Amino acid sequence: MAGKTPEKQHRATLLQYAGLWSYKSFCFVLRLMDIRLVALIGRCVGYLVWAVSSRRRAIVARNFRIIVDPTLRKDKLSSMVRRNMVRTSMNLACSLRTGLMSKKEMERSIRMEGADHFEACGQNGHCVISCIPHAGNWEILARIRPYFTKVEHFGSMYRRMSNPLLEDLVYKSRTAYGCEMFSKEDGLRNVLKLARTGGLLGVLSDQFTQEGLFLPYFGKVTGVTPLPALLYKRCKGKGHLFSVFTRNTKLGCWDAVLGREIQLPEKCDTMAELTMQVNLALEKCQNEDIIDGFWMHHRWKCTNKFAPVQDDEVNEVARANTRLPFRIIATTPAAFEEAILTIPALRVLSDCRFDAQLTVVCPAEQKNFWKKEPYITHVVTSDEKCSAFEQLDSDEIYKDGPFDVLFMFSEDKSLFRNLLQLSPIYVSALGDNALRKKCGKQIRSRHKKAEMLQSRHRSQHYLHLLEYTHELSTQKGVIATDGNGNPEASGTFIAPFSTLGDADCWPEAKWKELTEKLPAKPTLLALTRDKTEAEAMAARLGINCCCVAPEDVCTVLGPHTELYAVDGLLPQLAAHSNCRSTVLMSSRPVELYGPMGEHDKAVYHHAPCHPCYRNSCDQGKEHCTDAITVDDVLNATAPKFRTTSTQDSSQESAAES
């Protein structure tokens, strides 16, 4: 029943032959060395790797914060990292020597625990599915076949090597002792046959897989294989799930712990429930000696999709066992007007997974605004004396565990380098982001379809990054939702002051004419930064004045209010508050920065210099907005470019591409 030796489909290259003979020479030298000497050399190599590889240290530290305690710091964490890297290097070195051991060396170096119960459960047509974590010297489990003479079949899953010559050599050495090897590349037919026939089968069950189920392992969601659960169900009542692992006892000696049968609770029969029980059993095994685990790789990865869409029953099991969140950092653009346009994308990110936690890094002037957004957990600043990294490293934020993804919506290179100290697994940036030119190698994902968004609203650029690059659903990505704004607010407001500068202005005489033609007397609305000028202008117009901070605009405006404003921050905040707006556009193009509310309108004057993106007009005393009349404002219509559903816009973009 053993899997077939992989056939050589292509003629071996000279490099592959060199690899084969190098491996044979290495094995010849290893045969001459005692296992304890190999272990000692492995420990020395481990100290060297620990000393020179800061990247590997960061990975191990990240993993220990997940599996032991998210609040681990400094000396205690560094000590665990060093010990693990030394132990892992020793185990990896000894695993090469394990396949070359004689029977006498095996008896001296390996002690089996619970072998009788392990063997008894694999007889009379029953199958033992051994769930094996990457801990200790797991290569031992392929060598203990001769000790189980009463079992007809003894098999193990493995991953095929890229060098076919080495693959053939290693395959023959592993099967020489009677262990049947099954490669996942050959499919599951032979594995399922063994499960139905009976015997002992080993599966490295803690391996990350993108095609599996996304369930918690040590309390944090990651991709895990459902293969043990699948095999158990195929056994039709004759299957037994065991947690099997090896632990290092002293230099060159290990215990093979075989007798830990996984006791399943009643009515535990779904793939998700069975897989979760396997994870919990492996956690218990690993916790007996956490230093013995192989933590030098990214066990808690995320795909470009973050996590595949799963059935509700899988998500229920995941929610019930999740302890640490999937942590996302998003940096906002420096300009407040641009930062507001990231709201749809931030909402999508906060909803991308049930365990998602969103942290925003922004300039200090934006902090109070983002702190009021309910989907954001933490807000830190990027332009204060205490750096963003230092703020994120504070106890209150640090306790939730390591960060997983960094989204750079900002183009601040120094901020980017500062946040890289957090060692996020995935870094993503907008396609037209200037960071690509300087830091392209460090950005793992970037928007590749920016050229098709030239005529799309700027808020759609951020949504398309998530949709095309990360395959996230952006149907909920609209700038206004029913929950925003003050439902009890009413009245009409004018906002004559722009945060974009003098180029975006409208003569005071026309504001006075507008207030006289409106059915009800309006209120002048301004930000606190313009309080002095706003109160003076309101007195001249004979109307009331209301000055608020950006984070308080939603308390003044709502779905029953109406706003007439020049382009800038206030119209964006009005859209966020579900307020109906009519916006006078000057320096910026309507199709990119126009109001995005369902009932919003835009007014602009065609001019050769439009758009200019200037803060001050350089075309003399008259601005392009001077040509806009009060009747133009009162009779304005909604822009043709507006799409109230991002799904419609994405379909149109796909058609264009």
C-alpha distance (Angstrom), angle and dihedral (degrees) to the residues before:
residue distance angle dihedral
M1 . . .
A2 3.77 . .
G3 3.78 116.5 .
K4 3.76 115.8 -99.3
T5 3.75 121.8 -102.5
P6 3.81 106.7 -99.9
E7 3.76 112.1 -100.1
K8 3.79 119.7 -122.6
Q9 3.78 104.0 -114.1
H10 3.80 94.7 178.0
R11 3.76 133.9 35.3
A12 3.78 110.9 -95.0
T13 3.79 116.5 -106.2
L14 3.78 127.0 -129.0
L15 3.79 89.7 -108.8
Q16 3.80 90.9 54.9
Y17 3.81 90.8 51.0
A18 3.81 88.9 50.0
G19 3.80 89.3 52.4
L20 3.81 91.0 50.0
W21 3.80 95.3 51.2
S22 3.80 91.8 43.7
Y23 3.79 89.4 54.1
K24 3.81 92.0 47.7
S25 3.80 90.6 50.2
F26 3.77 90.3 48.6
C27 3.82 91.2 50.4
F28 3.82 90.3 49.5
V29 3.79 90.1 56.1
L30 3.81 91.5 45.4
R31 3.82 91.7 54.5
L32 3.80 89.0 60.6
M33 3.80 92.5 54.4
D34 3.77 128.4 79.3
I35 3.82 115.0 -119.4
R36 3.82 90.0 -117.9
L37 3.80 90.7 56.3
V38 3.81 89.7 49.4
A39 3.81 89.2 50.6
L40 3.80 90.7 50.6
I41 3.80 91.9 50.0
G42 3.81 89.3 47.4
R43 3.79 90.4 54.6
C44 3.80 90.9 51.3
V45 3.80 90.0 50.9
G46 3.81 88.3 49.4
Y47 3.79 91.9 55.9
L48 3.80 89.3 49.9
V49 3.82 93.0 49.9
W50 3.80 90.0 47.6
A51 3.80 91.6 51.1
V52 3.81 98.6 48.1
S53 3.83 105.4 30.3
S54 3.80 110.2 73.8
R55 3.80 90.5 165.5
R56 3.80 92.0 56.7
R57 3.81 90.5 47.0
A58 3.80 89.5 54.2
I59 3.82 91.4 51.8
V60 3.81 92.9 50.5
A61 3.81 91.6 45.8
R62 3.79 90.3 51.1
N63 3.80 91.2 51.0
F64 3.80 93.7 48.4
R65 3.79 91.0 52.7
I66 3.80 87.3 56.7
I67 3.80 99.9 43.4
V68 3.82 100.7 35.8
D69 3.80 112.7 20.9
P70 3.83 130.4 -29.9
T71 3.81 90.1 -142.8
L72 3.84 94.6 61.2
R73 3.81 111.3 130.7
K74 3.77 146.2 172.4
D75 3.81 118.7 -27.9
K76 3.79 98.0 13.3
L77 3.81 92.8 47.1
S78 3.82 93.0 42.7
S79 3.79 91.2 51.5
M80 3.81 92.0 52.2
V81 3.80 91.0 47.3
R82 3.80 92.6 51.8
R83 3.81 94.2 46.6
N84 3.79 92.3 48.1
M85 3.79 95.4 48.9
V86 3.82 90.7 49.3
R87 3.83 92.3 46.7
T88 3.80 93.3 45.6
S89 3.80 92.9 50.1
M90 3.80 89.2 50.0
N91 3.82 92.7 50.1
L92 3.81 92.5 47.2
A93 3.80 91.6 50.1
C94 3.81 91.7 48.0
S95 3.81 92.3 47.4
L96 3.81 87.7 66.2
R97 3.80 90.3 52.0
T98 3.82 92.6 45.2
G99 3.79 93.0 71.5
L100 3.82 89.4 55.2
M101 3.82 97.4 49.1
S102 3.79 122.7 124.4
K103 3.80 120.8 -133.4
K104 3.79 90.6 -101.7
E105 3.80 91.8 52.7
M106 3.81 90.1 48.1
E107 3.79 92.1 54.0
R108 3.80 91.0 49.0
S109 3.79 97.2 45.7
I110 3.82 105.4 33.9
R111 3.78 129.8 58.3
M112 3.81 120.5 -175.4
E113 3.79 122.7 -144.2
G114 3.82 122.4 -161.6
A115 3.81 94.3 2.4
D116 3.83 95.0 143.9
H117 3.81 95.5 57.7
F118 3.79 89.9 41.3
E119 3.81 91.8 54.8
A120 3.81 95.6 41.7
C121 3.82 92.2 56.8
G122 3.82 91.0 54.7
Q123 3.84 96.3 59.0
N124 3.81 135.9 87.6
G125 3.79 94.6 33.7
H126 3.80 94.6 -48.8
C127 3.79 121.1 129.1
V128 3.79 128.5 -145.0
I129 3.81 112.4 -152.0
S130 3.79 104.7 -158.5
C131 3.81 111.5 -153.0
I132 3.80 104.3 -155.5
P133 3.82 126.2 -169.4
H134 3.79 124.1 -154.1
A135 3.79 95.2 -99.6
G136 3.79 134.5 125.6
N137 3.80 118.0 -16.2
W138 3.80 100.1 -28.4
E139 3.82 91.1 174.2
I140 3.83 85.3 79.9
L141 3.81 89.4 74.1
A142 3.81 90.8 65.8
R143 3.83 90.9 53.7
I144 3.80 101.3 51.0
R145 3.82 95.3 74.1
P146 3.87 94.3 106.2
Y147 3.82 90.1 61.9
F148 3.82 92.6 63.7
T149 3.80 103.4 63.5
K150 3.82 94.7 153.1
V151 3.81 92.9 61.9
E152 3.78 117.3 85.1
H153 3.79 98.3 -157.0
F154 3.81 129.1 33.3
G155 3.79 113.8 175.9
S156 3.78 142.6 164.0
M157 3.79 137.8 -164.9
Y158 3.81 117.4 -124.8
R159 3.77 142.2 170.4
R160 3.78 117.6 -110.3
M161 3.83 119.5 -121.6
S162 3.79 122.2 -119.2
N163 3.83 92.2 -129.3
P164 3.85 105.2 74.4
L165 3.83 92.6 -158.2
L166 3.79 92.7 53.9
E167 3.79 89.8 42.3
D168 3.80 91.5 55.8
L169 3.81 92.6 47.4
V170 3.81 95.4 48.1
Y171 3.80 92.0 43.3
K172 3.82 91.7 54.9
S173 3.81 92.9 46.3
R174 3.80 91.8 52.2
T175 3.79 95.4 46.1
A176 3.83 93.1 45.2
Y177 3.79 89.2 84.6
G178 3.81 93.9 51.7
C179 3.80 97.9 -95.2
E180 3.81 111.8 139.8
M181 3.79 111.9 -138.4
F182 3.82 123.2 -151.5
S183 3.78 121.8 -168.0
K184 3.79 117.6 -151.0
E185 3.81 87.7 -139.6
D186 3.84 88.6 66.9
G187 3.80 93.1 56.8
L188 3.79 130.3 -118.3
R189 3.80 101.9 -77.0
N190 3.83 96.8 104.8
V191 3.81 92.4 38.6
L192 3.81 92.1 54.1
K193 3.79 89.8 47.0
L194 3.83 90.6 56.2
A195 3.82 90.3 47.8
R196 3.81 90.8 54.8
T197 3.83 94.4 42.3
G198 3.81 96.0 45.8
G199 3.77 137.0 -119.5
L200 3.80 139.5 108.6
L201 3.82 119.7 -48.9
G202 3.81 127.9 -179.0
V203 3.81 124.5 -152.2
L204 3.82 125.1 -179.6
S205 3.78 91.1 -132.8
D206 3.80 102.1 179.9
Q207 3.80 95.7 62.8
F208 3.81 115.1 124.9
T209 3.80 112.8 -113.8
Q210 3.79 130.5 178.0
E211 3.81 92.2 -157.4
G212 3.80 95.6 55.4
L213 3.77 134.9 73.8
F214 3.79 121.8 -61.7
L215 3.80 103.7 -131.2
P216 3.82 134.8 144.7
Y217 3.79 119.4 -82.2
F218 3.79 110.9 -174.8
G219 3.80 86.2 -5.6
K220 3.83 98.0 -57.5
V221 3.79 122.6 99.9
T222 3.81 116.8 -113.0
G223 3.80 139.2 148.7
V224 3.81 111.2 -79.1
T225 3.79 131.5 177.0
P226 3.83 117.5 -106.4
L227 3.83 90.5 -160.8
P228 3.85 96.6 108.9
A229 3.80 90.0 51.5
L230 3.81 91.4 46.9
L231 3.81 92.0 50.7
Y232 3.80 91.4 46.2
K233 3.80 91.8 54.1
R234 3.82 91.7 47.2
C235 3.81 90.2 55.6
K236 3.83 88.4 69.6
G237 3.78 97.8 -144.6
K238 3.80 96.8 -31.8
G239 3.79 96.6 87.2
H240 3.80 129.1 105.2
L241 3.80 124.1 -167.0
F242 3.80 113.9 -146.6
S243 3.79 130.3 -178.8
V244 3.81 105.4 -137.2
F245 3.78 124.6 -176.8
T246 3.79 144.1 150.1
R247 3.78 126.7 -128.2
N248 3.77 130.8 -165.8
T249 3.83 112.7 -118.5
K250 3.79 101.5 174.3
L251 3.80 139.8 -23.3
G252 3.82 107.0 -41.8
C253 3.83 95.1 -4.8
W254 3.81 131.9 104.1
D255 3.77 141.0 175.7
A256 3.80 118.8 -133.6
V257 3.82 103.5 -149.3
L258 3.82 106.3 -156.9
G259 3.79 109.2 153.5
R260 3.83 101.7 75.6
E261 3.81 105.4 114.4
I262 3.80 112.9 -170.6
Q263 3.80 108.9 -121.1
L264 3.79 107.6 -144.6
P265 3.82 120.4 -150.7
E266 3.79 120.2 -122.1
K267 3.81 117.9 -76.5
C268 3.80 91.3 14.6
D269 3.78 98.6 143.5
T270 3.81 109.8 124.1
M271 3.80 121.9 98.2
A272 3.82 91.3 -117.0
E273 3.81 94.5 50.1
L274 3.81 93.4 46.5
T275 3.80 92.3 46.9
M276 3.80 90.7 48.7
Q277 3.81 90.4 53.2
V278 3.81 89.2 51.6
N279 3.81 89.9 51.4
L280 3.80 92.2 50.1
A281 3.82 91.0 49.1
L282 3.81 91.7 50.2
E283 3.80 90.6 48.7
K284 3.80 89.2 54.8
C285 3.81 91.0 50.9
Q286 3.80 93.4 47.6
N287 3.80 92.4 48.4
E288 3.80 90.8 61.9
D289 3.79 87.7 73.6
I290 3.77 110.1 -0.4
I291 3.82 92.0 178.5
D292 3.82 89.8 64.4
G293 3.83 93.1 64.7
F294 3.78 125.0 102.9
W295 3.81 99.9 -114.3
M296 3.80 99.3 151.9
H297 3.81 93.9 103.8
H298 3.81 134.7 61.0
R299 3.79 100.8 -88.6
W300 3.81 94.5 167.7
K301 3.77 99.5 53.6
C302 3.76 129.8 159.6
T303 3.77 125.8 -144.0
N304 3.79 123.9 -135.7
K305 3.82 84.2 -95.3
F306 3.84 90.1 48.8
A307 3.82 89.1 -138.1
P308 3.81 134.2 -5.2
V309 3.79 122.2 -110.4
Q310 3.81 107.6 -88.7
D311 3.80 136.7 -169.2
D312 3.78 118.1 -90.9
E313 3.81 91.8 -112.6
V314 3.83 90.3 57.5
N315 3.80 91.5 48.8
E316 3.81 90.7 49.3
V317 3.80 91.3 55.3
A318 3.80 90.3 45.6
R319 3.82 93.8 50.3
A320 3.80 92.1 49.6
N321 3.81 92.4 56.0
T322 3.81 104.2 33.4
R323 3.79 116.8 115.8
L324 3.82 105.4 162.6
P325 3.82 124.8 46.7
F326 3.79 130.7 -126.1
R327 3.80 98.3 -106.4
I328 3.81 122.1 -145.3
I329 3.81 126.6 -176.1
A330 3.80 118.9 -160.7
T331 3.80 122.2 -175.1
T332 3.79 115.4 -153.4
P333 3.82 125.7 -142.1
A334 3.80 116.6 -93.9
A335 3.82 93.4 -119.0
F336 3.81 109.8 79.8
E337 3.81 91.4 -146.6
E338 3.82 90.1 57.2
A339 3.81 93.9 41.6
I340 3.82 91.3 59.1
L341 3.81 88.8 59.7
T342 3.80 90.7 63.5
I343 3.83 90.8 66.0
P344 3.84 95.0 95.5
A345 3.82 91.0 50.6
L346 3.81 92.6 46.0
R347 3.80 90.1 52.1
V348 3.79 90.3 52.4
L349 3.81 91.1 49.3
S350 3.80 92.2 50.6
D351 3.81 88.7 52.5
C352 3.83 98.4 40.8
R353 3.83 93.2 98.6
F354 3.78 133.9 11.5
D355 3.82 89.5 -119.6
A356 3.82 96.6 45.3
Q357 3.80 118.0 133.1
L358 3.81 117.5 -170.1
T359 3.81 123.7 -151.5
V360 3.82 120.0 -174.8
V361 3.81 125.3 -152.4
C362 3.80 110.9 -161.7
P363 3.83 143.6 150.8
A364 3.81 114.5 -78.6
E365 3.81 94.1 -106.1
Q366 3.82 90.1 61.5
K367 3.81 97.2 46.5
N368 3.82 99.2 92.3
F369 3.80 91.2 48.0
W370 3.81 95.1 53.2
K371 3.80 92.2 43.7
K372 3.81 88.4 64.4
E373 3.80 93.5 54.0
P374 3.84 105.5 101.8
Y375 3.82 96.3 -148.5
I376 3.83 93.1 59.0
T377 3.81 117.1 85.0
H378 3.81 102.5 -173.2
V379 3.82 133.7 17.5
V380 3.81 123.8 -165.5
T381 3.78 131.2 173.6
S382 3.78 128.9 -116.9
D383 3.81 102.4 -160.9
E384 3.78 106.0 49.8
K385 3.79 131.8 98.0
C386 3.81 92.0 -97.9
S387 3.83 105.5 67.4
A388 3.80 123.0 -125.8
F389 3.80 90.3 -111.0
E390 3.81 92.0 53.7
Q391 3.80 91.0 49.9
L392 3.81 92.4 48.3
D393 3.80 88.6 48.0
S394 3.80 92.2 58.6
D395 3.79 117.5 115.5
E396 3.82 95.5 -108.8
I397 3.81 93.2 58.1
Y398 3.81 98.2 27.8
K399 3.83 93.1 61.4
D400 3.82 93.2 70.9
G401 3.80 92.1 68.1
P402 3.82 135.9 -111.4
F403 3.79 124.0 -28.8
D404 3.81 121.0 -106.6
V405 3.83 108.9 -170.2
L406 3.80 134.9 25.5
F407 3.81 120.2 -160.6
M408 3.80 113.7 -164.8
F409 3.80 106.7 -156.0
S410 3.81 86.0 152.2
E411 3.80 122.8 76.0
D412 3.81 94.7 -147.0
K413 3.82 105.4 129.6
S414 3.81 95.0 -168.6
L415 3.81 89.7 52.3
F416 3.80 89.5 49.9
R417 3.80 92.2 53.2
N418 3.80 90.0 45.9
L419 3.81 92.9 53.5
L420 3.80 93.4 46.6
Q421 3.81 86.2 73.9
L422 3.81 86.0 74.5
S423 3.83 88.5 66.0
P424 3.82 98.3 -136.6
I425 3.81 112.4 -168.7
Y426 3.80 94.5 -136.9
V427 3.83 127.7 37.6
S428 3.79 119.7 -172.2
A429 3.82 132.4 179.5
L430 3.78 139.1 -179.5
G431 3.80 115.5 -90.9
D432 3.81 94.4 -118.1
N433 3.80 92.5 43.4
A434 3.81 114.3 129.0
L435 3.80 90.4 -137.4
R436 3.80 88.9 78.5
K437 3.81 91.3 72.4
K438 3.80 96.2 52.7
C439 3.80 104.6 24.9
G440 3.80 103.8 25.6
K441 3.81 95.6 130.3
Q442 3.79 92.1 55.8
I443 3.81 93.9 49.7
R444 3.79 106.2 83.6
S445 3.78 96.0 -171.7
R446 3.76 132.4 27.6
H447 3.78 135.8 168.6
K448 3.82 107.8 -92.4
K449 3.79 98.9 -176.3
A450 3.80 100.9 61.1
E451 3.79 91.6 122.9
M452 3.82 91.2 68.3
L453 3.83 91.8 55.3
Q454 3.79 98.7 62.5
S455 3.82 92.2 109.6
R456 3.81 95.8 36.9
H457 3.76 125.4 100.7
R458 3.77 112.6 -91.7
S459 3.82 93.0 -116.2
Q460 3.80 87.6 60.3
H461 3.82 91.2 60.8
Y462 3.79 91.3 67.4
L463 3.79 92.3 44.7
H464 3.79 92.1 50.8
L465 3.81 90.1 53.8
L466 3.80 88.3 60.3
E467 3.79 94.8 40.5
Y468 3.81 101.4 47.0
T469 3.79 101.7 28.5
H470 3.81 100.5 34.9
E471 3.82 101.0 22.5
L472 3.79 92.5 -129.8
S473 3.78 121.1 157.5
T474 3.82 109.7 -108.1
Q475 3.79 98.7 -177.1
K476 3.81 90.1 112.2
G477 3.78 92.4 49.8
V478 3.80 102.2 109.8
I479 3.76 123.4 133.2
A480 3.80 95.3 -128.2
T481 3.80 129.2 46.2
D482 3.78 132.2 -177.1
G483 3.79 91.6 -107.1
N484 3.82 95.8 62.0
G485 3.77 127.6 90.9
N486 3.78 132.4 24.4
P487 3.83 110.0 -65.1
E488 3.82 90.6 -161.4
A489 3.80 94.8 53.3
S490 3.81 117.8 104.2
G491 3.77 140.9 167.4
T492 3.79 139.7 67.4
F493 3.79 124.9 -70.5
I494 3.79 136.1 -169.6
A495 3.80 123.2 -155.1
P496 3.84 110.2 -166.9
F497 3.83 96.6 166.4
S498 3.79 120.5 85.7
T499 3.79 127.8 -159.2
L500 3.81 88.2 -149.4
G501 3.82 95.2 71.4
D502 3.81 138.8 -106.8
A503 3.80 93.9 -44.6
D504 3.80 88.7 73.6
C505 3.77 101.4 59.1
W506 3.80 140.0 112.2
P507 3.81 124.7 -146.8
E508 3.80 114.7 -92.4
A509 3.79 90.1 -129.0
K510 3.77 90.2 63.2
W511 3.79 91.9 47.6
K512 3.81 87.3 54.3
E513 3.81 90.8 49.6
L514 3.82 89.9 48.9
T515 3.81 93.0 51.8
E516 3.80 89.7 52.0
K517 3.82 93.6 50.8
L518 3.79 96.5 46.5
P519 3.83 114.2 99.9
A520 3.81 92.1 -123.3
K521 3.77 130.9 28.9
P522 3.85 107.8 -94.9
T523 3.79 130.6 -140.6
L524 3.79 120.7 -122.9
L525 3.80 108.3 -121.4
A526 3.80 120.7 -162.1
L527 3.77 140.6 155.3
T528 3.80 118.2 -101.2
R529 3.80 89.5 -109.2
D530 3.86 88.3 68.7
K531 3.81 96.2 40.1
T532 3.82 98.4 121.3
E533 3.82 95.4 48.1
A534 3.81 92.1 41.0
E535 3.81 94.1 54.1
A536 3.79 91.1 48.1
M537 3.81 92.7 49.9
A538 3.82 92.4 45.7
A539 3.81 89.2 53.6
R540 3.79 90.5 52.1
L541 3.81 91.6 48.5
G542 3.77 92.4 45.5
I543 3.81 95.6 -124.5
N544 3.79 136.9 115.1
C545 3.80 122.0 -90.9
C546 3.80 129.1 -141.3
C547 3.81 120.7 -172.4
V548 3.80 119.4 -172.2
A549 3.78 140.0 166.9
P550 3.82 116.2 -107.5
E551 3.81 92.2 -105.3
D552 3.84 90.8 54.9
V553 3.81 98.5 51.5
C554 3.81 89.6 93.9
T555 3.83 89.2 62.0
V556 3.82 91.7 57.5
L557 3.80 100.3 38.4
G558 3.77 130.0 51.2
P559 3.80 144.5 145.7
H560 3.84 91.9 -64.1
T561 3.80 96.0 53.4
E562 3.81 132.6 84.1
L563 3.80 128.4 -148.3
Y564 3.81 133.4 -162.8
A565 3.81 109.0 -167.0
V566 3.76 146.7 152.7
D567 3.79 117.8 -114.3
G568 3.79 117.4 -76.7
L569 3.77 141.3 78.7
L570 3.81 98.7 -36.8
P571 3.84 96.2 62.7
Q572 3.82 89.2 49.9
L573 3.81 90.4 51.3
A574 3.80 89.3 46.3
A575 3.80 90.4 55.2
H576 3.79 88.0 49.9
S577 3.83 87.9 53.7
N578 3.84 94.9 50.0
C579 3.78 91.1 -113.8
R580 3.83 118.9 153.1
S581 3.80 107.2 -116.9
T582 3.77 140.3 -171.6
V583 3.80 109.4 -162.2
L584 3.79 129.3 -164.7
M585 3.81 108.0 -143.0
S586 3.78 122.4 -157.6
S587 3.79 121.5 145.1
R588 3.82 98.3 24.6
P589 3.83 129.9 59.5
V590 3.78 116.2 -105.1
E591 3.80 95.0 -137.3
L592 3.81 91.3 59.6
Y593 3.81 103.8 33.3
G594 3.79 106.4 17.0
P595 3.81 121.6 128.1
M596 3.81 112.7 -75.9
G597 3.80 103.0 -160.4
E598 3.79 116.7 118.3
H599 3.82 93.2 -114.2
D600 3.82 98.5 31.5
K601 3.78 122.5 124.2
A602 3.78 134.1 -158.7
V603 3.81 130.4 -150.8
Y604 3.78 123.1 -167.2
H605 3.79 140.2 154.1
H606 3.79 121.9 -126.3
A607 3.81 109.8 -122.2
P608 3.84 134.0 160.9
C609 3.81 90.4 -116.9
H610 3.80 95.3 51.0
P611 2.97 120.6 145.8
C612 3.79 100.5 29.7
Y613 3.83 102.7 153.1
R614 3.82 88.2 -147.4
N615 3.79 127.3 146.2
S616 3.81 91.7 -148.3
C617 3.78 127.5 33.7
D618 3.83 115.5 -117.1
Q619 3.81 96.4 -170.7
G620 3.80 98.8 91.1
K621 3.79 129.4 -94.5
E622 3.80 96.2 -36.9
H623 3.80 119.8 77.5
C624 3.77 124.1 -154.3
T625 3.80 88.2 -112.2
D626 3.82 89.9 61.7
A627 3.80 88.7 77.3
I628 3.82 90.9 59.7
T629 3.80 110.4 96.7
V630 3.78 128.6 -152.5
D631 3.80 89.4 -111.6
D632 3.81 88.8 55.4
V633 3.79 88.8 56.2
L634 3.79 95.0 46.0
N635 3.82 92.3 47.3
A636 3.81 97.0 42.2
T637 3.80 119.4 139.5
A638 3.77 131.9 -152.2
P639 3.83 115.1 -85.5
K640 3.81 114.7 -100.2
F641 3.79 92.6 -132.8
R642 3.80 94.4 64.4
T643 3.80 118.0 114.3
T644 3.79 114.9 -175.0
S645 3.80 91.4 -164.6
T646 3.77 121.1 58.2
Q647 3.78 87.7 -157.3
D648 3.81 89.2 64.8
S649 3.79 91.4 48.3
S650 3.79 92.4 48.9
Q651 3.80 90.6 51.1
E652 3.80 90.4 50.5
S653 3.81 91.0 48.1
A654 3.79 90.8 50.2
A655 3.79 89.8 51.4
E656 3.81 90.8 50.6
S657 3.80 91.9 50.7
